[in-house]
Amino acid sequence: MAEMKNNIWEQAGKAGLVLGGVSIVYMVLTMLTGKAAENGPAFLLSMVNVLLWAAKFAACIFLMRFFILRFAAKDPEADNSRAFRFGSLTALLSALLYSAFYLAYVSFIQPDIFEEALSSLTDNPMIDSNTMSAIEEMIPRMPTMSFFFNLIWCWLFGTVLAAIFSRNITSKNPFDEQ
């Protein structure tokens, strides 16, 4: 039993590393295109970013399906619930990796990202001084908040994918009631 738990953690860790890596590569590429947008055609680079997002989205869906099916093929006791647990654990580990990278990015690589966003709001006539002061008070907590928002969002998205893809896993035990 302990070996099975270690097996699911090991396989989910590897799958989570790949899925988180895909999202991190996407983020790095969009950072680079953002730097290139300062000197190049903005419309063309925004189209490249849309294509990169679509490729990341499709890759994450395909990879989650691939990893769940591979897990089910390798594990002789894999059924719908074990495949779902594997997919949910994979989603959690990949979300943790991506969220940690994003936290490091907004904390160390580009720590003024939220101040830049706030400065773009100063010209907005819809925002009064009370709202602006509330936003200014929130700025120091934004890296931590964005870590948890990313973690929850990515984990929920992956868990929904795991629920969808694990439904097609059938038990290999002929005596299980279906």
Short mmCIF file of the C-alpha atoms (twelve columns), coordinates in Angstrom:
data_MODEL
# 
_entry.id   MODEL 
# 
loop_
_atom_site.group_PDB 
_atom_site.id 
_atom_site.type_symbol 
_atom_site.label_atom_id 
_atom_site.label_alt_id 
_atom_site.label_comp_id 
_atom_site.label_asym_id 
_atom_site.label_seq_id 
_atom_site.Cartn_x 
_atom_site.Cartn_y 
_atom_site.Cartn_z 
_atom_site.pdbx_PDB_model_num 
ATOM 1   C CA . MET A 1   0.000   0.000  0.000   1 
ATOM 2   C CA . ALA A 2   2.796   2.432  0.888   1 
ATOM 3   C CA . GLU A 3   4.525   1.551  -2.359  1 
ATOM 4   C CA . MET A 4   1.371   2.469  -4.310  1 
ATOM 5   C CA . LYS A 5   1.181   5.839  -2.545  1 
ATOM 6   C CA . ASN A 6   4.838   6.514  -3.303  1 
ATOM 7   C CA . ASN A 7   4.224   5.464  -6.902  1 
ATOM 8   C CA . ILE A 8   1.316   7.874  -7.348  1 
ATOM 9   C CA . TRP A 9   3.305   10.717 -5.735  1 
ATOM 10  C CA . GLU A 10  6.355   9.976  -7.864  1 
ATOM 11  C CA . GLN A 11  4.417   9.829  -11.115 1 
ATOM 12  C CA . ALA A 12  2.306   12.871 -10.221 1 
ATOM 13  C CA . GLY A 13  5.453   14.767 -9.297  1 
ATOM 14  C CA . LYS A 14  7.015   14.063 -12.689 1 
ATOM 15  C CA . ALA A 15  3.814   14.940 -14.524 1 
ATOM 16  C CA . GLY A 16  3.385   18.081 -12.408 1 
ATOM 17  C CA . LEU A 17  6.944   19.106 -13.212 1 
ATOM 18  C CA . VAL A 18  6.231   18.846 -16.933 1 
ATOM 19  C CA . LEU A 19  2.887   20.669 -16.734 1 
ATOM 20  C CA . GLY A 20  4.298   23.394 -14.496 1 
ATOM 21  C CA . GLY A 21  7.292   23.672 -16.805 1 
ATOM 22  C CA . VAL A 22  5.039   24.274 -19.803 1 
ATOM 23  C CA . SER A 23  3.334   27.145 -17.974 1 
ATOM 24  C CA . ILE A 24  6.665   28.582 -16.836 1 
ATOM 25  C CA . VAL A 25  8.073   28.448 -20.373 1 
ATOM 26  C CA . TYR A 26  4.944   30.247 -21.579 1 
ATOM 27  C CA . MET A 27  5.411   32.935 -18.935 1 
ATOM 28  C CA . VAL A 28  9.088   33.422 -19.842 1 
ATOM 29  C CA . LEU A 29  8.225   33.668 -23.542 1 
ATOM 30  C CA . THR A 30  5.528   36.275 -22.884 1 
ATOM 31  C CA . MET A 31  8.004   38.235 -20.751 1 
ATOM 32  C CA . LEU A 32  10.442  38.210 -23.670 1 
ATOM 33  C CA . THR A 33  7.776   39.282 -26.145 1 
ATOM 34  C CA . GLY A 34  6.792   42.034 -23.715 1 
ATOM 35  C CA . LYS A 35  10.360  43.317 -23.751 1 
ATOM 36  C CA . ALA A 36  10.398  43.070 -27.557 1 
ATOM 37  C CA . ALA A 37  7.092   44.983 -27.759 1 
ATOM 38  C CA . GLU A 38  8.866   48.099 -26.527 1 
ATOM 39  C CA . ASN A 39  10.841  48.207 -29.788 1 
ATOM 40  C CA . GLY A 40  8.673   46.280 -32.225 1 
ATOM 41  C CA . PRO A 41  5.175   46.209 -33.695 1 
ATOM 42  C CA . ALA A 42  2.788   45.810 -30.773 1 
ATOM 43  C CA . PHE A 43  -0.022  44.240 -32.804 1 
ATOM 44  C CA . LEU A 44  2.177   41.485 -34.185 1 
ATOM 45  C CA . LEU A 45  3.602   40.691 -30.766 1 
ATOM 46  C CA . SER A 46  0.151   40.612 -29.186 1 
ATOM 47  C CA . MET A 47  -0.896  38.100 -31.840 1 
ATOM 48  C CA . VAL A 48  2.190   36.030 -30.989 1 
ATOM 49  C CA . ASN A 49  1.139   36.134 -27.324 1 
ATOM 50  C CA . VAL A 50  -2.364  34.930 -28.211 1 
ATOM 51  C CA . LEU A 51  -0.891  32.054 -30.207 1 
ATOM 52  C CA . LEU A 52  1.481   31.221 -27.343 1 
ATOM 53  C CA . TRP A 53  -1.438  31.164 -24.899 1 
ATOM 54  C CA . ALA A 54  -3.471  28.892 -27.189 1 
ATOM 55  C CA . ALA A 55  -0.490  26.554 -27.569 1 
ATOM 56  C CA . LYS A 56  0.032   26.460 -23.788 1 
ATOM 57  C CA . PHE A 57  -3.653  25.826 -23.169 1 
ATOM 58  C CA . ALA A 58  -3.795  22.996 -25.704 1 
ATOM 59  C CA . ALA A 59  -0.515  21.526 -24.453 1 
ATOM 60  C CA . CYS A 60  -1.721  21.484 -20.849 1 
ATOM 61  C CA . ILE A 61  -4.960  19.740 -21.815 1 
ATOM 62  C CA . PHE A 62  -3.161  17.213 -24.013 1 
ATOM 63  C CA . LEU A 63  -0.463  16.531 -21.414 1 
ATOM 64  C CA . MET A 64  -2.970  16.042 -18.591 1 
ATOM 65  C CA . ARG A 65  -4.858  13.530 -20.712 1 
ATOM 66  C CA . PHE A 66  -1.604  11.820 -21.720 1 
ATOM 67  C CA . PHE A 67  -0.353  11.523 -18.138 1 
ATOM 68  C CA . ILE A 68  -3.662  10.186 -16.807 1 
ATOM 69  C CA . LEU A 69  -3.883  7.574  -19.553 1 
ATOM 70  C CA . ARG A 70  -0.240  6.579  -19.029 1 
ATOM 71  C CA . PHE A 71  -0.795  6.285  -15.293 1 
ATOM 72  C CA . ALA A 72  -3.823  4.079  -15.868 1 
ATOM 73  C CA . ALA A 73  -1.902  1.883  -18.307 1 
ATOM 74  C CA . LYS A 74  1.012   1.402  -15.870 1 
ATOM 75  C CA . ASP A 75  -1.028  0.830  -12.719 1 
ATOM 76  C CA . PRO A 76  -2.821  -2.536 -12.681 1 
ATOM 77  C CA . GLU A 77  -5.291  -1.328 -10.047 1 
ATOM 78  C CA . ALA A 78  -6.110  1.950  -11.746 1 
ATOM 79  C CA . ASP A 79  -9.767  2.796  -11.887 1 
ATOM 80  C CA . ASN A 80  -11.656 6.064  -12.240 1 
ATOM 81  C CA . SER A 81  -11.058 7.205  -8.674  1 
ATOM 82  C CA . ARG A 82  -7.311  6.415  -8.673  1 
ATOM 83  C CA . ALA A 83  -6.897  8.137  -12.035 1 
ATOM 84  C CA . PHE A 84  -8.781  11.158 -10.694 1 
ATOM 85  C CA . ARG A 85  -6.610  11.267 -7.561  1 
ATOM 86  C CA . PHE A 86  -3.505  11.087 -9.744  1 
ATOM 87  C CA . GLY A 87  -4.778  13.892 -11.985 1 
ATOM 88  C CA . SER A 88  -5.773  16.073 -9.056  1 
ATOM 89  C CA . LEU A 89  -2.393  15.538 -7.392  1 
ATOM 90  C CA . THR A 90  -0.646  16.314 -10.682 1 
ATOM 91  C CA . ALA A 91  -2.678  19.517 -10.966 1 
ATOM 92  C CA . LEU A 92  -1.792  20.512 -7.401  1 
ATOM 93  C CA . LEU A 93  1.933   19.919 -7.873  1 
ATOM 94  C CA . SER A 94  2.077   21.721 -11.216 1 
ATOM 95  C CA . ALA A 95  0.070   24.624 -9.781  1 
ATOM 96  C CA . LEU A 96  2.462   24.810 -6.847  1 
ATOM 97  C CA . LEU A 97  5.472   24.934 -9.171  1 
ATOM 98  C CA . TYR A 98  3.961   27.586 -11.440 1 
ATOM 99  C CA . SER A 99  2.705   29.699 -8.527  1 
ATOM 100 C CA . ALA A 100 6.112   29.579 -6.844  1 
ATOM 101 C CA . PHE A 101 7.759   30.743 -10.060 1 
ATOM 102 C CA . TYR A 102 5.233   33.560 -10.409 1 
ATOM 103 C CA . LEU A 103 5.833   34.591 -6.798  1 
ATOM 104 C CA . ALA A 104 9.581   34.687 -7.430  1 
ATOM 105 C CA . TYR A 105 8.984   36.690 -10.607 1 
ATOM 106 C CA . VAL A 106 6.845   39.390 -9.001  1 
ATOM 107 C CA . SER A 107 8.981   39.469 -5.854  1 
ATOM 108 C CA . PHE A 108 12.495  39.473 -7.295  1 
ATOM 109 C CA . ILE A 109 12.625  39.735 -11.088 1 
ATOM 110 C CA . GLN A 110 10.067  42.496 -11.617 1 
ATOM 111 C CA . PRO A 111 8.989   43.736 -8.186  1 
ATOM 112 C CA . ASP A 112 7.471   46.965 -9.531  1 
ATOM 113 C CA . ILE A 113 4.865   45.254 -11.720 1 
ATOM 114 C CA . PHE A 114 1.974   46.089 -9.403  1 
ATOM 115 C CA . GLU A 115 3.102   49.705 -8.970  1 
ATOM 116 C CA . GLU A 116 3.135   50.056 -12.767 1 
ATOM 117 C CA . ALA A 117 -0.415  48.713 -12.908 1 
ATOM 118 C CA . LEU A 118 -1.432  51.164 -10.180 1 
ATOM 119 C CA . SER A 119 0.115   54.089 -12.053 1 
ATOM 120 C CA . SER A 120 -2.031  53.273 -15.069 1 
ATOM 121 C CA . LEU A 121 -5.126  53.646 -12.859 1 
ATOM 122 C CA . THR A 122 -4.304  57.186 -11.696 1 
ATOM 123 C CA . ASP A 123 -5.734  58.724 -14.876 1 
ATOM 124 C CA . ASN A 124 -8.995  56.789 -14.637 1 
ATOM 125 C CA . PRO A 125 -11.855 59.156 -13.693 1 
ATOM 126 C CA . MET A 126 -13.956 56.244 -12.379 1 
ATOM 127 C CA . ILE A 127 -11.608 55.649 -9.432  1 
ATOM 128 C CA . ASP A 128 -11.998 58.001 -6.491  1 
ATOM 129 C CA . SER A 129 -9.405  58.744 -3.807  1 
ATOM 130 C CA . ASN A 130 -10.811 56.200 -1.331  1 
ATOM 131 C CA . THR A 131 -10.591 53.401 -3.863  1 
ATOM 132 C CA . MET A 132 -7.102  54.492 -4.874  1 
ATOM 133 C CA . SER A 133 -5.891  54.477 -1.262  1 
ATOM 134 C CA . ALA A 134 -7.391  51.011 -0.727  1 
ATOM 135 C CA . ILE A 135 -5.565  49.747 -3.801  1 
ATOM 136 C CA . GLU A 136 -2.321  51.352 -2.623  1 
ATOM 137 C CA . GLU A 137 -2.640  49.562 0.722   1 
ATOM 138 C CA . MET A 138 -3.090  46.248 -1.092  1 
ATOM 139 C CA . ILE A 139 0.031   46.579 -3.275  1 
ATOM 140 C CA . PRO A 140 2.509   45.110 -0.718  1 
ATOM 141 C CA . ARG A 141 0.307   42.014 -0.320  1 
ATOM 142 C CA . MET A 142 -0.214  41.434 -4.039  1 
ATOM 143 C CA . PRO A 143 2.674   38.960 -4.555  1 
ATOM 144 C CA . THR A 144 1.336   36.691 -1.826  1 
ATOM 145 C CA . MET A 145 -2.251  37.088 -2.978  1 
ATOM 146 C CA . SER A 146 -1.287  36.347 -6.574  1 
ATOM 147 C CA . PHE A 147 0.536   33.200 -5.413  1 
ATOM 148 C CA . PHE A 148 -2.618  31.841 -3.784  1 
ATOM 149 C CA . PHE A 149 -4.918  32.975 -6.624  1 
ATOM 150 C CA . ASN A 150 -2.682  31.226 -9.177  1 
ATOM 151 C CA . LEU A 151 -2.404  28.134 -6.997  1 
ATOM 152 C CA . ILE A 152 -6.165  27.825 -6.555  1 
ATOM 153 C CA . TRP A 153 -7.013  28.649 -10.177 1 
ATOM 154 C CA . CYS A 154 -4.466  26.253 -11.700 1 
ATOM 155 C CA . TRP A 155 -5.347  23.468 -9.278  1 
ATOM 156 C CA . LEU A 156 -9.093  23.851 -9.971  1 
ATOM 157 C CA . PHE A 157 -8.535  23.874 -13.730 1 
ATOM 158 C CA . GLY A 158 -6.367  20.763 -13.511 1 
ATOM 159 C CA . THR A 159 -8.835  19.030 -11.220 1 
ATOM 160 C CA . VAL A 160 -11.669 19.656 -13.681 1 
ATOM 161 C CA . LEU A 161 -9.490  18.221 -16.451 1 
ATOM 162 C CA . ALA A 162 -8.676  15.225 -14.257 1 
ATOM 163 C CA . ALA A 163 -12.382 14.662 -13.590 1 
ATOM 164 C CA . ILE A 164 -13.131 14.758 -17.303 1 
ATOM 165 C CA . PHE A 165 -10.282 12.495 -18.406 1 
ATOM 166 C CA . SER A 166 -10.511 9.999  -15.552 1 
ATOM 167 C CA . ARG A 167 -14.121 9.128  -16.379 1 
ATOM 168 C CA . ASN A 168 -12.953 7.030  -19.312 1 
ATOM 169 C CA . ILE A 169 -10.662 4.828  -17.224 1 
ATOM 170 C CA . THR A 170 -12.216 1.436  -16.656 1 
ATOM 171 C CA . SER A 171 -11.244 -1.053 -14.020 1 
ATOM 172 C CA . LYS A 172 -9.008  -3.891 -15.112 1 
ATOM 173 C CA . ASN A 173 -10.557 -6.187 -12.504 1 
ATOM 174 C CA . PRO A 174 -13.248 -8.307 -14.205 1 
ATOM 175 C CA . PHE A 175 -15.037 -8.843 -10.886 1 
ATOM 176 C CA . ASP A 176 -15.620 -5.157 -10.147 1 
ATOM 177 C CA . GLU A 177 -19.191 -4.024 -10.521 1 
ATOM 178 C CA . GLN A 178 -19.536 -1.351 -13.149 1 
# 
